[in-house]
Amino acid sequence: MGQIEYEVPVKNVAMAAGKIILTLGQEFSGIGMFPHDATIEITKTEFDTLNKPSVGDKIKIKLEK
C-alpha cells in the first residue's frame, strides 16, 4: 500500500447542520504541494482535536491506498 502526506492551508471554515466544513487548497502548485482544492466535513470533536483550525492555518492530510 502506498501513501502520500500533505500539509495544506485552510482556505475557509464554515458550519452547516452541526458539522464543520473545511475548504483546503493552495493558491499555487508545486512539487510536494497538494495539487487540488478539497472540502472536508468534520465533527466538532475532530475540529477541537485539530485545535480549531482557522483560515491560513495548515493541516496535514494523508492519502492511502
N, C-alpha and C positions, 0 to 999 in steps of 0.2 A: 504494500500500500504506500502511496505517496502522500505528501502533504506540503502545503505552502502556507507560510505565515506572513501577514502584512500588518503594518502599523498604519492605520487610516484615520484621517481627520474627520471629525464630526462636522457636517455642514448644517444640520438642523435638528432640533429636538421638538417633538410635538406629542400631545396626549390625545388619545381617542379611545372611547369605550373602555376606559380603565387600563389601557395598555400604553406604553411609551414607544413612540416611533422615532428611530434614529435614522437620519439620512447621512450616508457616508460617501466620501469621494475626494479625489484630488482635483485641484484647479489645473494641474498639468500632469503629464505622464512621463515616466522614465523607467529605466531598469530598476527592478526591485520594488516598484510602486504598484499599488492596487490600481489596475487599469480601467476600472469601471465605477459608476455611481451605484450605490446599493441602498435599499431601505430595509431595515430590520425592525421587527416588533418584539419588544421585551417586556417582562413584568416589572412591577415596581421593585420587587425584591432584587431582580437582576440589575436594575438601574442603580439601586443603592449599593449593591456589591461592587459595581464599577465606579463607585464614588461620584455618582450623579454627573456624568459627562455633559459638558456644555459645548456650544459652537466653538470650534477651534481646537478643542482637546483631541488627543489621538487615542484610539483604542486599538487593540490587537485583535485581528480575526484570523482564524485558521481554517483552511480548506483541506479536507481529507477525502481520500477515496478508499 
